[in-house]
Amino acid sequence: MLAAVCLLTGVTLCAQLRKRIRDLEYFVRLFTVMDAQIAYALQPTDALLQHLCRTAEFADFSFVVFLQDAFAKGKPFTTAWKEALKKYTAHAALKATDIDLLCAFGDIFGTTDKNGQTANCAYYISRLTELSGELKSNEKTATRLYLTLGTLGGLFLTILLV
């Protein structure tokens, strides 16, 4: 029983790593769409958020809904972004450094002209792509490590207690 619990801990850590990668990739796609909408359509923020909510690829990305709801209540974008991020990260697998990076985007968004906004989106797309790429390249090794440590830890505790 103890060995199974330790193995399950390893499986849970593997699942959290995959979820973190998926969450980062969602934000990359979000920033990519925002960049395109700013560069080509020059939509105001409320229209941009409505467009994001209607986009099929964000149908299961609750952050966008949280953001649009907070912004629709009349909150400034920065405040809406932080509230949506706080709600979303309550059930996300993002690390504190990821959250800080995403929070910084919300602080900067809307403070510059079109070129500044697209440059800002490009920076965060690049940064998050790099981060998720690093995680993907280490995923196989980390998965094996988590499962092995979970199994061995469970066996060790079982032997120790028996």
PyMOL commands that set and color helices and strands:
alter all, ss='L'
color gray80, all
select helices_A, chain A and resi 2-41+45-54+56-58+62-72+77-89+96-108+114-161
alter helices_A, ss='H'
color red, helices_A
deselect
rebuild
show_as cartoon
